[in-house]
Amino acid sequence: MIFTSQVEKCRNILKRILAFNSILGPSVPTILTARNFANDQHQVGNEGLTNDTQKVHAKVVMNAGPKPGIEILMEFDVTIPEPGLDKDNFMRSVIRELAGILEETVGEQEASAYVNHVGLLIGRALNQAYRAACGTERLDPAQVASALVHLKKRIDGGFSIESIDDEAITLVNSACPFGDKVIGRPSLCRMTANVFGHIAAENLGYARVGIEEAIARGDARCRVVVNLKETKDEPQRNETDFFGASI
């Protein structure tokens, strides 16, 4: 189907051509037809056609001028805007809706438990991969911090190291891998907490991960503190303890 705006585009182009054509004179087209060649492939084949382009055929019939009744045929490509959806946006939307259904059905805390389990499995695989890449059986604190930043960067996260010492690794984040789909879905933050906590604890013995700021909760950024020294204090609401193998 050819939209009205596309027909008008044909008309305007043809008017300009005719206005400067001394043979045909300043005639004005009165009949204009347009056909979608993308749906008429038995005539034009697939040559020159792409998924986001339609080839338009326009015909104008003159009713005045030196040669009334003459026809002018035009062909040109019309770019069709693509829908605002790609693979990444689709997958992020799926994850958002799954998290939303869980939160609405079983509550945020129980939904977080499901995400915790997924994060744990992913954390195990990533931990093995970074150990192999570094050629060591255990990562030191600097390597752990670098691994956490790197793994998030690979999935379009914006994490960076704010500070690092023997007691804690503090990371800040300007872009969530889930994009704006994470807003209002705090259970998805458990993915970050569990991946970070598992990698840190498995290499350094212990980690308490606290998400002090989160884009999912409406903050402008994320701020994650990975405490490396075990204490007797109970973890706060946004903190989780992780225990690794003895060092």
C-alpha positions in Angstrom: 0.0 0.0 0.0 1.3 3.4 -0.9 0.7 6.1 1.7 -0.7 9.5 0.7 2.5 11.2 1.6 4.4 9.0 -0.9 1.9 9.8 -3.7 2.4 13.5 -2.9 6.1 13.0 -3.1 5.7 11.6 -6.6 3.5 14.5 -7.5 5.9 17.2 -6.2 8.9 15.6 -8.0 7.0 15.4 -11.2 5.8 19.0 -11.0 9.4 20.2 -10.7 10.5 18.1 -13.6 7.7 19.3 -15.8 8.2 23.0 -14.8 11.6 22.9 -16.3 10.8 20.7 -19.3 10.6 23.0 -22.4 9.3 20.2 -24.6 6.3 19.4 -22.5 5.7 22.9 -21.3 4.4 24.0 -17.9 1.6 21.4 -17.7 0.3 20.2 -14.4 -0.4 16.5 -13.9 -4.0 15.6 -13.2 -3.8 11.9 -12.9 -1.3 10.1 -10.7 -1.1 6.5 -9.9 1.4 4.6 -7.8 2.0 1.0 -7.3 4.0 -0.9 -4.6 6.5 -2.9 -6.6 7.6 -4.8 -3.4 4.2 -6.6 -3.7 4.4 -6.9 -7.5 7.6 -9.0 -7.7 6.5 -10.9 -10.8 7.1 -7.7 -12.8 10.3 -6.4 -11.2 11.8 -9.4 -9.4 13.9 -8.9 -6.3 16.6 -6.7 -7.9 17.2 -3.6 -5.9 14.7 -4.4 -3.2 15.6 -4.7 0.5 13.7 -5.4 3.7 13.3 -1.6 4.4 12.8 -0.3 0.9 9.8 -0.3 -1.4 10.2 0.5 -5.1 7.4 2.8 -6.2 6.2 3.2 -9.8 4.4 6.4 -10.6 2.6 7.5 -13.8 1.5 11.0 -14.7 -0.8 11.8 -17.5 -0.7 15.4 -19.0 -3.9 17.1 -20.1 -2.3 20.2 -21.5 0.8 21.5 -23.3 2.3 20.7 -26.7 1.7 17.0 -26.3 -1.5 16.4 -24.2 -2.1 12.8 -23.1 1.6 12.0 -22.8 2.6 9.7 -19.9 5.7 10.0 -17.8 6.8 6.9 -15.7 9.0 7.1 -12.7 10.6 4.6 -10.4 12.3 5.4 -7.1 12.9 3.8 -3.7 11.0 4.9 -0.6 12.6 4.1 2.7 10.2 2.6 5.2 11.1 3.3 8.8 12.0 0.2 10.8 10.0 -0.6 14.0 11.8 0.4 17.1 12.7 -3.1 18.1 15.9 -5.2 17.6 17.2 -8.4 19.2 18.6 -6.7 22.3 15.5 -4.7 23.0 13.4 -7.7 22.4 15.3 -9.9 24.9 15.4 -7.1 27.5 11.7 -6.7 27.1 11.2 -10.4 27.6 13.3 -10.4 30.8 11.5 -7.4 32.1 8.1 -8.9 31.6 9.2 -12.2 33.2 10.6 -10.4 36.2 7.4 -8.3 36.4 5.2 -11.4 36.4 7.3 -13.0 39.1 7.2 -9.9 41.3 3.4 -9.6 40.9 2.7 -13.3 41.4 5.0 -14.3 44.3 6.4 -10.9 45.5 9.6 -9.1 45.0 11.5 -11.2 47.6 10.6 -14.5 46.1 11.2 -13.3 42.6 14.6 -12.2 43.7 15.3 -15.8 44.9 14.7 -17.1 41.4 17.0 -14.5 39.9 19.5 -15.3 42.7 19.7 -18.9 41.4 20.2 -17.8 37.8 22.9 -15.3 38.9 24.7 -18.1 40.8 24.9 -20.3 37.8 26.1 -17.5 35.6 28.6 -16.5 38.2 30.1 -20.0 38.3 30.7 -20.1 34.6 32.1 -16.6 34.5 34.4 -17.2 37.4 35.9 -20.3 35.7 36.3 -18.3 32.5 38.2 -15.4 34.1 40.4 -17.7 36.1 41.4 -19.5 32.9 42.0 -16.2 31.1 44.3 -15.0 34.0 46.0 -18.3 34.2 45.5 -18.7 37.9 43.4 -20.8 40.3 42.4 -17.7 42.3 42.0 -14.0 41.4 43.4 -11.4 43.7 41.3 -8.3 44.7 42.5 -6.2 41.7 41.8 -9.0 39.3 38.3 -9.6 40.8 37.5 -5.9 40.5 38.7 -5.8 36.9 36.8 -8.9 36.0 33.5 -7.5 37.5 34.0 -4.3 35.4 34.9 -6.2 32.3 32.1 -8.7 32.3 29.6 -5.8 32.7 31.2 -3.9 29.8 30.8 -6.9 27.6 27.0 -6.7 28.0 26.8 -2.9 27.6 27.1 -2.0 31.3 28.8 1.1 32.5 30.6 -0.1 35.6 33.9 1.4 36.8 36.0 1.1 40.0 35.4 3.9 42.5 37.8 2.4 45.1 39.5 -0.8 46.0 41.5 -1.9 49.1 41.8 -4.9 51.3 38.4 -4.4 52.9 36.1 -3.5 50.0 35.7 -3.1 46.3 33.3 -0.2 45.4 31.9 0.0 41.9 29.7 2.6 40.3 27.5 2.2 37.2 26.1 4.7 34.7 24.3 2.2 32.4 22.5 -1.0 33.2 22.8 -3.9 30.7 19.0 -4.2 30.8 18.7 -0.5 29.7 15.5 1.3 30.8 13.8 -2.1 31.1 15.3 -2.5 34.5 13.4 0.5 35.9 10.8 -0.7 38.4 12.2 -4.2 38.4 14.5 -4.3 41.4 14.6 -8.1 41.4 16.9 -8.0 38.4 19.5 -6.3 40.5 19.9 -9.7 42.2 21.7 -10.9 39.0 24.4 -8.4 39.6 24.6 -9.1 43.3 25.0 -12.8 42.8 27.4 -12.7 40.0 29.6 -10.2 41.8 29.2 -12.0 45.2 30.0 -15.5 43.8 33.1 -14.4 41.9 34.5 -12.4 44.9 33.8 -15.0 47.5 35.1 -17.9 45.4 38.4 -16.1 44.9 38.8 -14.1 48.2 36.9 -16.3 50.6 34.0 -14.0 51.6 32.0 -11.2 50.2 29.0 -9.1 51.4 27.5 -7.4 48.4 25.4 -4.3 49.1 23.6 -2.4 46.4 23.5 1.1 47.8 22.1 2.9 44.7 20.2 1.3 41.8 18.8 2.5 38.6 16.1 0.0 39.0 14.9 1.8 42.1 15.0 5.2 40.4 18.5 6.3 41.3 20.6 8.1 38.6 23.3 5.4 38.9 24.1 2.1 40.6 26.6 1.9 43.5 27.7 -1.5 44.6 30.0 -2.2 47.6 31.6 -5.6 47.9 32.9 -5.9 51.4 35.7 -8.5 51.8 35.9 -8.6 55.6 33.4 -10.8 57.4 31.7 -9.2 60.3 29.2 -10.5 62.9 26.7 -7.8 62.0 23.5 -9.0 60.2 23.3 -7.9 56.5 21.0 -5.0 55.8 18.0 -5.3 53.4 20.0 -4.6 50.3 23.0 -6.7 51.4 23.8 -10.4 50.8 26.6 -12.6 52.3 28.5 -15.0 50.1 30.9 -17.6 51.3 33.6 -19.3 49.1 36.1 -22.1 49.6 38.6 -21.7 52.4 41.7 -19.9 51.5 
